[in-house]
Amino acid sequence: MCKKTVVLGVCGGIAAYKALDIVSNLKKKDIDVHVIMTESSSQFVTPLSFQSLSQNMVIYDMFEEPKSFEIQHISLAKKADIMLIAPATANIIGKVANGIADDMLSTTIMATKAKVVFAPAMNTNMYNNVIVQQNIKKLKDLGYEFIEPSSGRLACGDEGKGKLADSKLISEIVSSMLYDKKDLIGKKIIVTAGPTIANIDPVRFITNKSTGKMGYAVAEEARDRGAEVTLISGPSSLSDPFGIETVKVNTNEEMFDEVVSRFEKCDIVVKSAAVADYKPKAYSESKIKKKEAQLTIDFIKDRDILKILGERKSKQILVGFAAESNDLLQNAMDKLKKKNLDYVVANDITRSDTGFASADNLVTILSKNGKLIKLEKMTKRCVARELFNLINGY
Ligand SMILES: Cc1cc2nc3c(=O)[nH]c(=O)nc-3n(C[C@H](O)[C@H](O)[C@H](O)COP(=O)(O)O)c2cc1C
């Protein structure tokens, strides 16, 4: 993705300090950020803080001597891939809705052709005020985007809707909007992630080391490329990604039910979950007591969800993952054939710097048409990108 530019408008509200976090999150995603502050916002946070984090001059005075021969509100309006207004006050929303351009921020919003996204933050009575709501509706109808504020205890002590949406969420939404490739629009994709558990008794279960990171990365990549994504996840500490229907399950059986009920209508299934292959032969209704020196539990094979999907598939593209500790390619190829897969992503789980729990993965992707792509060590998100590139024929 070539470098993108976000012009961030910061307005005069208590939440202005949270915009510092937004700048820092966007910069971590290698996005160029230019900040325009309203005059009142400088009562809450200093321009120097934004300048330091964005590594760009902060603009707030429309009539300041220009640093270069550019009319700044026009040049920034053109440079922006997205204009994000966070926090957006009742005032800026009202001004834009009524065509007022009386400072640097409102003038730049008026002059830009880029998508404009407002993240409002204000007292709940202000937010619910019928004039504010009418202004928001008018702007939404005109194609301006809004990131809804959340509810909770506000800075003024009132409870209700009006808190600036989480700054990480705002950054994620904006970077998702900036994503260039939209080649999965109209596709329904199921992604499974994480481990499953097999219960032994009311307090004990067995599981595996999967964290869900790979599957969540696949789901986010598919979402950003425009797909309608359902993520079916075993227990994971990762937070539910925005814009994705996330279904939480525990056992192999629950995972099976959720996948199968959606399978027919979907186009692509990526099964990155590490589903338990075995479960205890008998579940003990009561807690197993500590009596003998040795405890033996018999395990029986559980359902092979991927194999069942392979047998049932019609038009769907089916992708499996093969976590192997030996004979990586041979085992992956066998899995591809045996389970009637279209692609298999093979990873060597003996390495400590990739695979389970790691941010990176080192994989080889095999296709049923005999293609073999050995990828360098890369982030799980990049692996997901390469996978969809391959599925889409690049
Ligand atoms: C302490 C304080 C906190 C404020 N917080 C907010 C707020 O969260 N949201 C809002 O819409 N206005 C808030 N205001 C009012 C705005 O600062 C005021 O409407 C100002 O004109 C907004 O200017 P701007 O939109 O150009 O930044 C606050 C004012 C004060 C004094």
The ligand as a Tripos MOL2 file, in Angstrom:
@<TRIPOS>MOLECULE
LIG
   31    33     1     0     0
SMALL
NO_CHARGES

@<TRIPOS>ATOM
      1 C1        -14.0580   22.6260   29.4860 C.3       1 LIG1
      2 C2        -14.8320   22.5880   28.1910 C.ar      1 LIG1
      3 C3        -15.0850   21.3660   27.5960 C.ar      1 LIG1
      4 C4        -15.7910   21.3150   26.4070 C.ar      1 LIG1
      5 N1        -16.0410   20.0940   25.8620 N.ar      1 LIG1
      6 C5        -16.7450   20.0140   24.7130 C.ar      1 LIG1
      7 C6        -17.0130   18.7610   24.1140 C.ar      1 LIG1
      8 O1        -16.5820   17.6890   24.6020 O.2       1 LIG1
      9 N2        -17.7320   18.7350   22.9750 N.ar      1 LIG1
     10 C7        -18.2170   19.8780   22.3870 C.ar      1 LIG1
     11 O2        -18.9090   19.7620   21.3640 O.2       1 LIG1
     12 N3        -17.9620   21.0740   22.9360 N.ar      1 LIG1
     13 C8        -17.2420   21.1820   24.0640 C.ar      1 LIG1
     14 N4        -16.9760   22.3970   24.6160 N.ar      1 LIG1
     15 C9        -17.4660   23.5980   23.9320 C.3       1 LIG1
     16 C10       -16.5610   23.9440   22.7760 C.3       1 LIG1
     17 O3        -15.2440   24.1480   23.2270 O.3       1 LIG1
     18 C11       -17.1080   25.1800   22.0600 C.3       1 LIG1
     19 O4        -18.3500   24.8830   21.4700 O.3       1 LIG1
     20 C12       -16.1330   25.7140   21.0460 C.3       1 LIG1
     21 O5        -16.7280   26.8320   20.4100 O.3       1 LIG1
     22 C13       -15.8060   24.6700   20.0040 C.3       1 LIG1
     23 O6        -14.9730   25.2030   19.0380 O.3       1 LIG1
     24 P1        -14.3770   24.3460   17.8490 P.3       1 LIG1
     25 O7        -15.4700   23.5040   17.3160 O.co2     1 LIG1
     26 O8        -13.9100   25.3650   16.8510 O.co2     1 LIG1
     27 O9        -13.2490   23.5620   18.4120 O.co2     1 LIG1
     28 C14       -16.2610   22.5000   25.7940 C.ar      1 LIG1
     29 C15       -15.9600   23.7340   26.3920 C.ar      1 LIG1
     30 C16       -15.2630   23.7760   27.5700 C.ar      1 LIG1
     31 C17       -14.9390   25.1080   28.1810 C.3       1 LIG1
@<TRIPOS>BOND
     1     1     2 1
     2     2     3 ar
     3     2    30 ar
     4     3     4 ar
     5     4     5 ar
     6     4    28 ar
     7     5     6 ar
     8     6     7 ar
     9     6    13 1
    10     7     8 2
    11     7     9 ar
    12     9    10 ar
    13    10    11 2
    14    10    12 ar
    15    12    13 ar
    16    13    14 ar
    17    14    15 1
    18    14    28 ar
    19    15    16 1
    20    16    17 1
    21    16    18 1
    22    18    19 1
    23    18    20 1
    24    20    21 1
    25    20    22 1
    26    22    23 1
    27    23    24 1
    28    24    25 2
    29    24    26 1
    30    24    27 1
    31    28    29 ar
    32    29    30 ar
    33    30    31 1
@<TRIPOS>SUBSTRUCTURE
     1 LIG1         1 GROUP 0 **** ****
